[in-house]
Amino acid sequence: MTVSGKVAFVTGGGQGIGKAICERLAKDGFKVAVADYNLETAQAVAEALTAQGHQALAIQVDVADREAVFAAVDTAKESLGGFDVIVNNAGLGPQTPIETIDYEVYRRTYDVNVGGTYWGIQAAVKAFRELGHGGKIINASSQAGQVGNPGLAVYGGTKFAIRGITQTAARDLAPLGITVNAYCPGIVKTPMMNDIAQKTADEAGKPFEWGMEQFAQNIALKRLSEPEDVAACVSYLAGPDSDYMTGQALIIDGGMVFN
């Protein structure tokens, strides 16, 4: 079985994990809609994929805006000639020690991480119905959505919520031939992670490398994840080998959480 010619829509596709997912799915044979709040980074990814012989399209979208998500999915469906997979990858990861949380950071993080997942699911279902077939919905949870992480009460709360949404949507949408799964990355080498490591190092008066090492020491494989590690997991969820899987949250964290 092949995914050649099928269409995948990836939010947060302009950098980090999302960029790696776009690259991997394009390599797998998907036409890829690179959706991001930052149109410039989305265009850079789409242009690079096109230069490699893949079919890709950059779309600007704020996933917290329900109407914008529906419009972006419609654009991808019409421009790329179909719609088969959505990867609700876009997210925010603020550090929030419990006593520092204010309404603004709480509201924005939930609107992007949780709201963006709801709207992506709804827009994908609409597209699948219009095309008369099922499809795959893939949501970004986290290792921090499996266990509580210090200083990440808001982010962790959103990622626990996404696991619950994934399970419920899997039951609700199974009769339509739609599977819904999630992936749970650990600590990934992304711009967001680099900022966190730098802040940790600065607070301790240590170099950047020291900050990164603090996060690697409790990983069984003793290294931080590359974005490509996560993209490989998403590739499985997007492809035919996962057709009999739904409602699951796959942990791809190098050995931080064992279930």
N, C-alpha and C positions, 0 to 999 in steps of 0.2 A: 504494500500500500504506500501511497505517496501523498505529500502535501503540495506538490507542484501546482502552482496556479491559485492556490487558496490565499485568502487575505487575512492578515493579522494586524490588529490595531494595538499599539503599545503606548500607554501614557507615561509621561516622564522619560520619553525615549531619547532626549537630547544629551544625556550624560550618564555616567556611572552605570549602575545595574541596567537601567532602561536602554542605554546605548548598546551594551553587550547583548541584551535580549534581541534588539532589532537586528544586530549583526548576525547572531546565531540563527534566528528564524529566517532571515534572508538566505543564508547559506543552506538552510534546510529545504528551501524552495518556495517559501511564502512570498507573496507581495506584501510589503510592509508599510503601514501608515505610522509614521514617526510623529506622535502627538506630544506636544510639550508647551508649557506656559511661555518658555523662551523660544520664540520662533527662529532666532538666529542659530541656536544650537541644534534645533530640530532640522533645519535646512542643511547644516553642515553634515549631519549624519545621513540624511536622505541623499545628498549629493555624492557622498563617498560611496554609498551603496550602489547608486546608479552608475557611477564610474567603474564599479566592479562588475557591471552587467546585470544587476538585480533591478527589480521594479520597486521603487519606493516613493513615498509622498510625505512631505512635511506639512503638518497641520498645527496651528496654534490653538490651544485650549486651556482654559482654567477649569480644572476638574471639579472645583467647588461650585461651579455654575451649572446647574442641571440643564438648562436650555443650550448652553454652549457645548456640553458633552453630546447631547442628542444631535446637534448640528454637525459636530466634528465626525461622528460616526456616520451620519448620512453622507457627508462629503467623501469619506473613505470608501463607502459602499458604492457610490456612483462613480467615483474617479478610478477606482481599482477594479471595478466590475464584480463585486461580491463582498461577502463578509462572513468569516468563519470562526475567528478567534479574537477575543479581547483579553489583553493583559492589563489589569488595573494596577499599574506599578507606581504611579506618581505618589509621592508622600513627603511629609515634613517630619523631621526628627529632632525637635528641640530638647536640650537638656533642661529638666525642670525639677530640681529638688522640691520636695512636697510643699515647703513653706513659701516658695517663690512663685507658685502658679498664680497667674492672674487671668481674668476673663478673656482678654484679647488672645493670649497664646493658646488657651484652652479652646476657644471658639474656632480660631483659624486652623489649628491642627486637626480638630474633628471634622471641620468642613472639608478639608482637603483629603485626609486619609479615609475617613468613614463615609462622608458625603460623596466623595469621588468614586468610591466603590459602589455605593448604591446606584448612582446615576449611570456609571459604566455598565452595571448589570442591566438596568432598565433599558438603556439605549441598545445594548447588544440583543436583548430579547426582542425588541421591536424590529431590529434589522433581520434577525433570524426568521421571525414570523413573516415578514414581507417577502423574504426569499424562499419561504416554504421548506426550510430544513432546520435541523438542530445546529448545535455548535458547541464551542468550548469557552467557558469563562474562567479566567485564572486571576486570582487576587493575591496581592502582596501582604502577607502577614510578616512574622519575624520570630526569631528566637525570643525576643522580648514580648512576644504574644503567647509564649509557652510558659515562661516563668517571669516573675517580677524582677526587673533590673533596677538597682539603685539610681536615683536621679532621673528616671525616665517614666515618671508616673503618667504623664499625658500621652506620650508616644506609646508606651506599653498598653495603656488603656485602649487606644485606637486599634492596636494590633490584636489584642484579645477580642475586641468587638468584631474585627474582620474574620476571625476564625468562626465566630458564631453566625455571622451573616453567611459565610460560605456554606456551613452545614445546613442552615435553613433554606437557602436558595437551592442547594442541591436537591433537597426533597421536593420543593415547590416546582422546580423546572424539569425534573426527570421525565415527566410525561410528555414533554415537548422535545425530547431527544437532546437536551442540553445538559452537559456535565459542568460542575462547578467545583474547582479545587483551589488550593492556596499553596504558596511556597513560603518557607520561613528561613530567610538568610540569617547567618550569624553576624560576625563583624567583617565587613567587606571593605576593601580598599577603594573608597570613593572620595570625591571632594568633601562630602559631608563628614565622613569618618576622619579624614585628614584634619579637618577643623577641630573635631573633638579631641583627637590625639594631641594636636598642638596646644589646645587650651589646657589639657591635663599636664602636659610637659611644662608649660609656662607657669602654672600654679605651683609646681614642685621645683621650679628653677632648674629643670633638666632639658636636654636636647630633644628634638622631635622624635628621633629614633627610640628614645627611652619611653616616650608617651605611647608609641605604637606597641612596644614590647609589653607594656602593662596589660594590654587587651589580648595579647596572644598567649599569655602564660597559662590561662585556664582552658585552652583549647586542646583537645586530645592530640590533634595532628600538629600542634605547635606552630601554626602559621595562620595568618589572616586569610580570609577568602579573597580570591580574585573575582571581579564581576563575571568572568566567563564561567566560573564554577556554578554560579546561580543561574546563568543563562542556559547551561546544560540541563538543569532541572526543569526549567520552564519549557525547553525544547521537548522534553519527554511529555509534559502535561499538554502541550499544544499538538502533539503528534498522535498517530493512530494507536501506538502501543499503550496509551493510557485510556483507551475508549471504555474500559470496564471499571474505571476509577471515578468516584465522585464523592464530594463531601469531605475530602481529606486535606490535611495541611502537612505537606512534606517538609521536614526539617533538613536544611542543607547548611550546616554550621560547623563542620569539621570536628564535631564531637564535643559540644557544649551541653546539650540536653539530650538525655536518653529516655525514650518512652518504651 
